[in-house]
């Protein structure tokens, strides 16, 4: 189920900042043990999927 809370991310294919809701959110740990949230988005202009870093306070509803 995709999230409904929108965030501002930079689209790597068009290099513009857009406001989108992520399709899927992954929570991973880096090599230092810090928790990182990554969202999977689809570009509205090109249709390509891309990943972007989400803030730690992001909640998926």
N, CA, C and O atoms as a GROMACS GRO file, in nm:
protein
  244
    1UNK      N    1   0.085  -0.118   0.000
    1UNK     CA    2   0.000   0.000   0.000
    1UNK      C    3   0.089   0.124   0.000
    1UNK      O    4   0.173   0.138   0.088
    2UNK      N    5   0.072   0.214  -0.097
    2UNK     CA    6   0.155   0.334  -0.101
    2UNK      C    7   0.120   0.431   0.012
    2UNK      O    8   0.008   0.431   0.064
    3UNK      N    9   0.217   0.512   0.046
    3UNK     CA   10   0.197   0.612   0.151
    3UNK      C   11   0.119   0.731   0.094
    3UNK      O   12   0.116   0.752  -0.028
    4UNK      N   13   0.056   0.809   0.182
    4UNK     CA   14  -0.020   0.925   0.138
    4UNK      C   15   0.045   1.056   0.178
    4UNK      O   16   0.009   1.161   0.126
    5UNK      N   17   0.141   1.053   0.271
    5UNK     CA   18   0.208   1.174   0.316
    5UNK      C   19   0.312   1.214   0.212
    5UNK      O   20   0.399   1.134   0.178
    6UNK      N   21   0.303   1.336   0.160
    6UNK     CA   22   0.392   1.381   0.054
    6UNK      C   23   0.515   1.451   0.111
    6UNK      O   24   0.508   1.516   0.215
    7UNK      N   25   0.627   1.437   0.040
    7UNK     CA   26   0.752   1.502   0.077
    7UNK      C   27   0.812   1.566  -0.048
    7UNK      O   28   0.778   1.528  -0.160
    8UNK      N   29   0.900   1.663  -0.027
    8UNK     CA   30   0.967   1.730  -0.138
    8UNK      C   31   1.097   1.655  -0.166
    8UNK      O   32   1.182   1.643  -0.077
    9UNK      N   33   1.114   1.606  -0.289
    9UNK     CA   34   1.234   1.533  -0.329
    9UNK      C   35   1.284   1.589  -0.462
    9UNK      O   36   1.210   1.655  -0.535
   10UNK      N   37   1.411   1.563  -0.492
   10UNK     CA   38   1.469   1.606  -0.618
   10UNK      C   39   1.465   1.490  -0.716
   10UNK      O   40   1.517   1.382  -0.688
   11UNK      N   41   1.402   1.512  -0.831
   11UNK     CA   42   1.392   1.411  -0.936
   11UNK      C   43   1.525   1.404  -1.010
   11UNK      O   44   1.566   1.504  -1.070
   12UNK      N   45   1.595   1.289  -1.009
   12UNK     CA   46   1.726   1.283  -1.073
   12UNK      C   47   1.721   1.286  -1.226
   12UNK      O   48   1.821   1.320  -1.289
   13UNK      N   49   1.608   1.252  -1.286
   13UNK     CA   50   1.601   1.252  -1.433
   13UNK      C   51   1.573   1.392  -1.488
   13UNK      O   52   1.624   1.426  -1.595
   14UNK      N   53   1.494   1.473  -1.418
   14UNK     CA   54   1.464   1.608  -1.468
   14UNK      C   55   1.534   1.717  -1.387
   14UNK      O   56   1.531   1.833  -1.426
   15UNK      N   57   1.597   1.682  -1.275
   15UNK     CA   58   1.670   1.775  -1.188
   15UNK      C   59   1.582   1.886  -1.132
   15UNK      O   60   1.627   1.999  -1.112
   16UNK      N   61   1.456   1.854  -1.107
   16UNK     CA   62   1.362   1.949  -1.047
   16UNK      C   63   1.316   1.896  -0.912
   16UNK      O   64   1.311   1.775  -0.890
   17UNK      N   65   1.282   1.988  -0.822
   17UNK     CA   66   1.226   1.946  -0.694
   17UNK      C   67   1.075   1.932  -0.710
   17UNK      O   68   1.008   2.025  -0.756
   18UNK      N   69   1.023   1.816  -0.672
   18UNK     CA   70   0.881   1.788  -0.686
   18UNK      C   71   0.828   1.737  -0.552
   18UNK      O   72   0.905   1.693  -0.467
   19UNK      N   73   0.697   1.743  -0.536
   19UNK     CA   74   0.633   1.695  -0.413
   19UNK      C   75   0.556   1.568  -0.448
   19UNK      O   76   0.460   1.571  -0.526
   20UNK      N   77   0.601   1.456  -0.390
   20UNK     CA   78   0.540   1.326  -0.417
   20UNK      C   79   0.527   1.246  -0.289
   20UNK      O   80   0.593   1.274  -0.189
   21UNK      N   81   0.442   1.146  -0.293
   21UNK     CA   82   0.432   1.047  -0.185
   21UNK      C   83   0.507   0.922  -0.230
   21UNK      O   84   0.490   0.880  -0.345
   22UNK      N   85   0.588   0.862  -0.145
   22UNK     CA   86   0.662   0.741  -0.186
   22UNK      C   87   0.569   0.621  -0.204
   22UNK      O   88   0.468   0.608  -0.135
   23UNK      N   89   0.605   0.535  -0.299
   23UNK     CA   90   0.530   0.412  -0.320
   23UNK      C   91   0.562   0.309  -0.212
   23UNK      O   92   0.475   0.234  -0.169
   24UNK      N   93   0.687   0.306  -0.170
   24UNK     CA   94   0.732   0.210  -0.070
   24UNK      C   95   0.841   0.275   0.013
   24UNK      O   96   0.919   0.355  -0.039
   25UNK      N   97   0.846   0.244   0.142
   25UNK     CA   98   0.947   0.298   0.232
   25UNK      C   99   1.027   0.183   0.291
   25UNK      O  100   0.970   0.087   0.345
   26UNK      N  101   1.159   0.193   0.279
   26UNK     CA  102   1.249   0.094   0.336
   26UNK      C  103   1.323   0.156   0.454
   26UNK      O  104   1.368   0.271   0.446
   27UNK      N  105   1.336   0.081   0.562
   27UNK     CA  106   1.413   0.125   0.678
   27UNK      C  107   1.533   0.033   0.688
   27UNK      O  108   1.518  -0.088   0.707
   28UNK      N  109   1.653   0.091   0.674
   28UNK     CA  110   1.776   0.012   0.677
   28UNK      C  111   1.871   0.069   0.781
   28UNK      O  112   1.849   0.180   0.831
   29UNK      N  113   1.975  -0.005   0.813
   29UNK     CA  114   2.081   0.043   0.903
   29UNK      C  115   2.210   0.049   0.824
   29UNK      O  116   2.243  -0.043   0.750
   30UNK      N  117   2.284   0.159   0.841
   30UNK     CA  118   2.412   0.171   0.774
   30UNK      C  119   2.520   0.101   0.856
   30UNK      O  120   2.490   0.039   0.958
   31UNK      N  121   2.644   0.109   0.812
   31UNK     CA  122   2.752   0.037   0.879
   31UNK      C  123   2.784   0.091   1.018
   31UNK      O  124   2.851   0.024   1.096
   32UNK      N  125   2.737   0.210   1.051
   32UNK     CA  126   2.757   0.267   1.184
   32UNK      C  127   2.642   0.232   1.279
   32UNK      O  128   2.650   0.264   1.398
   33UNK      N  129   2.537   0.168   1.229
   33UNK     CA  130   2.423   0.132   1.310
   33UNK      C  131   2.313   0.236   1.313
   33UNK      O  132   2.217   0.222   1.388
   34UNK      N  133   2.326   0.341   1.233
   34UNK     CA  134   2.226   0.447   1.228
   34UNK      C  135   2.111   0.405   1.136
   34UNK      O  136   2.134   0.346   1.030
   35UNK      N  137   1.987   0.434   1.176
   35UNK     CA  138   1.869   0.399   1.097
   35UNK      C  139   1.847   0.503   0.988
   35UNK      O  140   1.853   0.624   1.013
   36UNK      N  141   1.821   0.455   0.866
   36UNK     CA  142   1.800   0.542   0.750
   36UNK      C  143   1.669   0.500   0.683
   36UNK      O  144   1.642   0.381   0.669
   37UNK      N  145   1.588   0.598   0.641
   37UNK     CA  146   1.464   0.571   0.568
   37UNK      C  147   1.483   0.612   0.423
   37UNK      O  148   1.526   0.723   0.393
   38UNK      N  149   1.450   0.520   0.332
   38UNK     CA  150   1.462   0.544   0.189
   38UNK      C  151   1.326   0.518   0.125
   38UNK      O  152   1.262   0.417   0.153
   39UNK      N  153   1.282   0.610   0.039
   39UNK     CA  154   1.155   0.595  -0.030
   39UNK      C  155   1.175   0.569  -0.178
   39UNK      O  156   1.269   0.619  -0.238
   40UNK      N  157   1.085   0.491  -0.237
   40UNK     CA  158   1.086   0.463  -0.380
   40UNK      C  159   0.976   0.548  -0.443
   40UNK      O  160   0.860   0.542  -0.402
   41UNK      N  161   1.014   0.628  -0.541
   41UNK     CA  162   0.923   0.722  -0.608
   41UNK      C  163   0.920   0.694  -0.757
   41UNK      O  164   1.011   0.629  -0.810
   42UNK      N  165   0.816   0.741  -0.826
   42UNK     CA  166   0.807   0.736  -0.972
   42UNK      C  167   0.798   0.878  -1.024
   42UNK      O  168   0.714   0.956  -0.979
   43UNK      N  169   0.885   0.911  -1.118
   43UNK     CA  170   0.886   1.045  -1.177
   43UNK      C  171   0.760   1.067  -1.259
   43UNK      O  172   0.728   0.984  -1.344
   44UNK      N  173   0.687   1.177  -1.236
   44UNK     CA  174   0.563   1.199  -1.312
   44UNK      C  175   0.588   1.231  -1.460
   44UNK      O  176   0.501   1.205  -1.543
   45UNK      N  177   0.704   1.285  -1.494
   45UNK     CA  178   0.731   1.323  -1.633
   45UNK      C  179   0.788   1.209  -1.715
   45UNK      O  180   0.747   1.188  -1.829
   46UNK      N  181   0.884   1.133  -1.658
   46UNK     CA  182   0.951   1.028  -1.734
   46UNK      C  183   0.900   0.889  -1.703
   46UNK      O  184   0.919   0.797  -1.783
   47UNK      N  185   0.836   0.870  -1.588
   47UNK     CA  186   0.787   0.738  -1.549
   47UNK      C  187   0.893   0.648  -1.489
   47UNK      O  188   0.864   0.533  -1.456
   48UNK      N  189   1.017   0.698  -1.473
   48UNK     CA  190   1.124   0.619  -1.415
   48UNK      C  191   1.114   0.617  -1.264
   48UNK      O  192   1.073   0.715  -1.202
   49UNK      N  193   1.151   0.505  -1.205
   49UNK     CA  194   1.153   0.494  -1.059
   49UNK      C  195   1.288   0.540  -1.008
   49UNK      O  196   1.391   0.520  -1.073
   50UNK      N  197   1.287   0.603  -0.890
   50UNK     CA  198   1.410   0.646  -0.827
   50UNK      C  199   1.396   0.640  -0.676
   50UNK      O  200   1.284   0.634  -0.624
   51UNK      N  201   1.509   0.641  -0.607
   51UNK     CA  202   1.511   0.636  -0.461
   51UNK      C  203   1.554   0.771  -0.408
   51UNK      O  204   1.629   0.844  -0.472
   52UNK      N  205   1.505   0.804  -0.289
   52UNK     CA  206   1.545   0.928  -0.224
   52UNK      C  207   1.544   0.908  -0.073
   52UNK      O  208   1.466   0.829  -0.019
   53UNK      N  209   1.633   0.980  -0.008
   53UNK     CA  210   1.643   0.974   0.138
   53UNK      C  211   1.526   1.049   0.200
   53UNK      O  212   1.493   1.159   0.157
   54UNK      N  213   1.464   0.988   0.302
   54UNK     CA  214   1.352   1.050   0.372
   54UNK      C  215   1.399   1.094   0.509
   54UNK      O  216   1.493   1.036   0.564
   55UNK      N  217   1.336   1.196   0.566
   55UNK     CA  218   1.372   1.235   0.703
   55UNK      C  219   1.334   1.126   0.803
   55UNK      O  220   1.240   1.050   0.780
   56UNK      N  221   1.406   1.120   0.915
   56UNK     CA  222   1.379   1.018   1.016
   56UNK      C  223   1.241   1.035   1.078
   56UNK      O  224   1.184   0.938   1.128
   57UNK      N  225   1.187   1.156   1.077
   57UNK     CA  226   1.055   1.182   1.137
   57UNK      C  227   0.941   1.142   1.044
   57UNK      O  228   0.825   1.158   1.082
   58UNK      N  229   0.969   1.092   0.924
   58UNK     CA  230   0.864   1.057   0.827
   58UNK      C  231   0.784   0.937   0.875
   58UNK      O  232   0.841   0.836   0.915
   59UNK      N  233   0.652   0.950   0.871
   59UNK     CA  234   0.560   0.841   0.908
   59UNK      C  235   0.474   0.809   0.786
   59UNK      O  236   0.418   0.899   0.724
   60UNK      N  237   0.464   0.683   0.752
   60UNK     CA  238   0.383   0.639   0.641
   60UNK      C  239   0.243   0.604   0.691
   60UNK      O  240   0.228   0.513   0.774
   61UNK      N  241   0.140   0.674   0.643
   61UNK     CA  242   0.002   0.647   0.684
   61UNK      C  243  -0.076   0.586   0.571
   61UNK      O  244  -0.195   0.556   0.586
   0.00000   0.00000   0.00000
